[in-house]
Amino acid sequence: MDKNYFSSKNLTLGYGNSIVINNLPLSLDFDKNYEIIGRNGAGKSTLLDFISNNFQGNKFDSAVNLKDLRILQLSSEFTLISNLTLRENCLYFTKNKISLNDINKVLTDYDIYHFENDVIQKFSSGMIKRSELAVAELISPDVLCIDEPLNYLDGLGVELLKKLIIKRNENKQSTILCSQEPLNLFTETWETIDLNA
């Protein structure tokens, strides 16, 4: 597989006639992870939405090459279905293609197995975030995009996020994190896309 999965020399994104990102040269590779940083309104979420195929705005005359692959985005809003149980969410988002044994193992690794029959709406924000990371591990997308990844995570949650990304590195899967400030979680295989520049 070609290591490059996204490229553009003139990425320009916005809403209506309002430009948020202007002529951004960008190339993304499977063997690297990325951290998108920028102040409020700099276009971090807009860029993440575009990479994830969830963008609802205008790309103007941007020339973009994006490979057809499996991309999962965890936005700043919770993505799990609140009236389903944790197990039901796992089955739903994996399209029933993952065995219950594998689901149980991941839920145990994330220390949420004993909540598998509880509905998501009863979870704390931190538990929902940890559950989303577990579902992301089960789905195992080619590219995982996470907006504000540390929101609601306690120390254990941050360690679980790190383990997930390390596992994805070993599988040659790319991760893109999006935050206002540098997260300083890793020292290797990371590149920063600074939208403040």
Sequence and secondary structure as in RCSB ss.txt:
>XXXX:A:sequence
MDKNYFSSKNLTLGYGNSIVINNLPLSLDFDKNYEIIGRNGAGKSTLLDFISNNFQGNKFDSAVNLKDLRILQLS
SEFTLISNLTLRENCLYFTKNKISLNDINKVLTDYDIYHFENDVIQKFSSGMIKRSELAVAELISPDVLCIDEPL
NYLDGLGVELLKKLIIKRNENKQSTILCSQEPLNLFTETWETIDLNA
>XXXX:A:secstr
  SEEEEEEEEEEEETTEEEEEEEEEEEETT EEEEE  TTSSHHHHHHHHTT   SB TT  EEE    EEEE 
SS  S TTSBHHHHHHHHTTT S HHHHHHHHHHTT GGGTTSBGGGS HHHHHHHHHHHHHHH  SEEEEESTT
TT  HHHHHHHHHHHHHHHHTT EEEEEESS     SSSEEEEETT 
